[in-house]
Structures are given as structure tokens and as C-alpha cells.
């Protein structure tokens, strides 16, 4: 099995390969296609649902599990090890809960536009990096659900896959880095591009 990662991806460690559900996967490209099919099923499920988005730890885990339940045994479970990205794993539940509470506060008090609140949520989620993998994709799906369920259009996120190395992915990473330095506008602009 051969997997290639760019500098901004969370590598799958050899010991984590045992958590892969489809045993026929041999390459990163095969894994990407398999994961995308799994994610597409989750998108259909959540966007067709008439329910709103109640951002809780349970809902976030449910979305992640739906996105990767045919791919990874750890789908929907917070990581329990250190990774090259994100906060210390022991702080994940409390920081994710605080993220949800802050999001609710910002919505209720109109702290920013709904669009900006959604993008700020996405950025902070990626910074926390609660899951072993799929954090960027989960953050974007959650952000899109927040937007659509509150009457906005779905974000376009550069109109290309952000999984593989590309100029579009690099623009996304640069926008995230700007947000790390409290400049959220490039990430808002990218999400709408």
C-alpha cells in the first residue's frame, strides 16, 4: 500500500492502516475515491434532512461518522494521539464543546454576519483538528450545513477538490494561515470562490 502526502495533510501512519475498512484499497488515489463516495452519501443525507443544525459534540461526531463510516473504523471518534496538526488530543472534547458554545453565542448575538460566523467556525474546527483525519472536509461540510440550514448558499471552496495537491489547495492553505493570524477575509473570499 502506497500513500503520498503533502506538507499540510495528516499522514496515515502505518499502524492506522489496520483501521481501514475496505481491504482492497492499495493506493492514495483509490482511498481518495472511496472516501469521496462515502462523503457524497453523507452530504446527500444531511442536505436532504429537514432538521436544522444543532452544533453539539454528538452532532459533529455523527457528521464525521457518516462521512467516513464505510472507510475508517475510527469514523466519528475523536483522536486519542498526537498529530502533526491540531491541539493536544486530551483537550479536544472541551475545545470542541467551547467552539459549539461560541458559535451559538455568535449566532444569537449577531457577532458577525452569518457567513463570517460559519467561516470562523470552519477555521477553528481545523485548528482543533478533533479527528484522526478528514478534519478539513468535515469542517467544510459542517460550514455548508450551517449556511444552507440558515438560508445562505453553500460555499464553493475554490470549486475544486482540496484533497490532492493543487494550486487551489495551496490557496486554501494560505487562507487558513491568514486566518491563523486573525485575518479571516482571505478564507471568506476563498470559500466563495
C-alpha positions as CSV (number, residue, x, y, z in Angstrom):
1,X,0.0,0.0,0.0
2,X,1.5,3.4,-1.0
3,X,0.3,6.7,0.3
4,X,1.7,10.2,-0.6
5,X,1.0,13.3,1.5
6,X,1.7,17.0,1.0
7,X,3.1,19.0,3.9
8,X,-0.3,20.2,5.0
9,X,-2.0,16.8,5.2
10,X,-2.4,14.4,8.1
11,X,-0.4,11.3,7.1
12,X,-2.0,7.9,7.8
13,X,0.5,6.1,10.0
14,X,1.3,2.5,9.1
15,X,-0.3,1.3,12.3
16,X,-3.5,3.2,11.4
17,X,-3.9,1.3,8.1
18,X,-5.4,-1.5,10.1
19,X,-8.3,0.8,10.7
20,X,-9.1,0.9,7.0
21,X,-12.4,-0.9,6.3
22,X,-12.1,-1.6,2.6
23,X,-9.2,-4.1,2.4
24,X,-8.9,-3.8,-1.4
25,X,-7.6,-0.2,-1.2
26,X,-3.9,-0.1,-2.3
27,X,-3.1,3.5,-3.2
28,X,-3.8,7.0,-2.1
29,X,-5.9,7.6,-5.3
30,X,-8.1,4.6,-4.5
31,X,-8.5,5.8,-1.0
32,X,-9.4,9.3,-2.2
33,X,-12.1,8.0,-4.5
34,X,-13.5,5.7,-1.8
35,X,-13.6,8.5,0.8
36,X,-15.3,10.9,-1.7
37,X,-18.1,8.4,-2.4
38,X,-18.6,7.9,1.4
39,X,-18.7,11.7,1.8
40,X,-21.1,12.2,-1.0
41,X,-23.5,9.8,0.7
42,X,-23.2,11.9,3.9
43,X,-23.8,15.1,2.1
44,X,-27.0,13.7,0.5
45,X,-28.2,12.5,3.9
46,X,-27.7,15.8,5.7
47,X,-28.7,18.2,3.0
48,X,-32.0,16.3,2.3
49,X,-32.8,16.3,6.0
50,X,-35.4,18.8,7.1
51,X,-33.7,19.1,10.5
52,X,-31.6,22.2,11.3
53,X,-28.0,22.1,12.6
54,X,-27.7,21.8,16.3
55,X,-24.0,22.1,16.8
56,X,-23.1,19.7,19.6
57,X,-20.3,17.3,20.1
58,X,-22.7,14.5,19.3
59,X,-23.8,16.1,16.0
60,X,-20.2,16.8,14.9
61,X,-19.3,13.1,15.6
62,X,-22.4,12.0,13.8
63,X,-21.5,14.0,10.7
64,X,-17.9,12.8,10.7
65,X,-19.1,9.2,11.2
66,X,-21.5,9.5,8.3
67,X,-18.7,10.9,6.1
68,X,-16.2,8.0,6.8
69,X,-18.2,5.1,8.2
70,X,-17.5,2.9,5.1
71,X,-13.9,3.8,5.1
72,X,-12.4,4.1,8.6
73,X,-13.1,2.2,11.9
74,X,-12.4,5.4,13.8
75,X,-15.1,7.4,11.9
76,X,-16.9,9.7,14.3
77,X,-14.4,9.2,17.2
78,X,-12.1,12.0,18.4
79,X,-8.5,11.2,18.0
80,X,-6.5,9.9,21.0
81,X,-3.0,10.5,19.8
82,X,-0.8,13.5,18.8
83,X,-0.8,14.5,15.1
84,X,1.3,17.0,13.1
85,X,-1.7,19.4,13.2
86,X,-4.2,20.5,15.9
87,X,-4.3,20.8,19.6
88,X,-3.3,18.3,22.2
89,X,-5.7,15.3,21.9
90,X,-6.6,15.4,25.6
91,X,-8.2,18.9,25.1
92,X,-10.3,18.0,22.1
93,X,-13.7,17.4,23.8
94,X,-13.5,20.6,25.9
95,X,-12.3,22.8,23.0
96,X,-14.8,21.4,20.5
97,X,-17.6,22.0,23.1
98,X,-16.4,25.5,23.6
99,X,-16.3,26.0,19.8
100,X,-20.0,24.9,19.6
101,X,-21.0,27.2,22.5
102,X,-19.1,30.2,20.9
103,X,-20.8,29.5,17.6
104,X,-24.2,29.6,19.3
105,X,-23.4,32.8,21.1
106,X,-22.2,34.4,17.9
107,X,-25.4,33.4,16.1
108,X,-27.7,34.6,18.9
109,X,-25.9,37.9,19.4
110,X,-25.1,38.6,15.7
111,X,-21.4,39.0,16.5
112,X,-20.6,38.9,12.8
113,X,-22.5,38.2,9.6
114,X,-23.7,34.6,9.4
115,X,-21.3,34.0,6.5
116,X,-18.4,35.1,8.7
117,X,-19.6,33.1,11.7
118,X,-19.7,30.0,9.5
119,X,-16.2,30.6,8.1
120,X,-14.8,31.3,11.6
121,X,-16.3,28.1,12.8
122,X,-14.6,26.2,9.9
123,X,-11.2,27.7,10.7
124,X,-11.3,27.0,14.4
125,X,-12.5,23.4,13.8
126,X,-9.5,22.8,11.5
127,X,-7.2,24.3,14.2
128,X,-8.6,21.9,16.8
129,X,-8.3,19.0,14.4
130,X,-10.5,16.7,16.5
131,X,-10.4,13.6,14.3
132,X,-7.6,11.4,13.1
133,X,-8.2,12.5,9.5
134,X,-10.9,14.3,7.4
135,X,-11.0,17.4,9.6
136,X,-10.9,19.9,6.7
137,X,-13.5,18.0,4.8
138,X,-15.7,17.7,7.9
139,X,-15.3,21.4,8.7
140,X,-16.3,22.4,5.2
141,X,-19.4,20.1,5.3
142,X,-20.4,21.4,8.7
143,X,-19.9,25.0,7.5
144,X,-22.0,24.3,4.4
145,X,-24.8,22.8,6.5
146,X,-24.7,25.8,8.8
147,X,-25.0,28.1,5.8
148,X,-27.7,26.2,3.9
149,X,-29.9,25.5,7.0
150,X,-29.8,29.2,7.8
151,X,-30.8,30.3,4.3
152,X,-27.5,31.0,2.7
153,X,-26.0,29.4,-0.4
154,X,-23.5,26.6,0.0
155,X,-19.9,27.7,-0.2
156,X,-17.9,26.7,-3.3
157,X,-14.5,26.3,-1.7
158,X,-12.5,27.0,-4.8
159,X,-14.7,24.8,-7.0
160,X,-12.2,22.0,-7.0
161,X,-11.2,19.1,-4.8
162,X,-9.0,20.2,-1.9
163,X,-7.8,16.6,-1.2
164,X,-4.9,16.4,-3.7
165,X,-2.0,18.9,-4.0
166,X,-3.0,21.7,-6.4
167,X,-2.9,25.4,-6.8
168,X,-6.4,25.6,-5.4
169,X,-5.4,23.6,-2.3
170,X,-2.4,25.8,-1.8
171,X,-4.7,28.9,-1.9
172,X,-6.9,27.3,0.7
173,X,-3.9,26.5,3.0
174,X,-2.7,30.1,2.6
175,X,-6.1,31.5,3.5
176,X,-6.1,29.2,6.6
177,X,-2.7,30.6,7.6
178,X,-4.0,34.2,7.2
179,X,-6.9,33.2,9.5
180,X,-4.4,31.9,12.0
181,X,-3.1,35.5,12.1
182,X,-6.6,36.9,12.7
183,X,-7.2,37.9,9.0
184,X,-10.4,35.9,8.2
185,X,-11.2,37.7,5.0
186,X,-9.0,35.6,2.6
187,X,-10.7,32.5,3.9
188,X,-14.1,34.0,3.4
189,X,-13.1,35.0,-0.1
190,X,-11.7,31.6,-0.9
191,X,-14.8,29.8,0.4
192,X,-16.9,31.9,-2.0
193,X,-14.5,31.4,-5.0
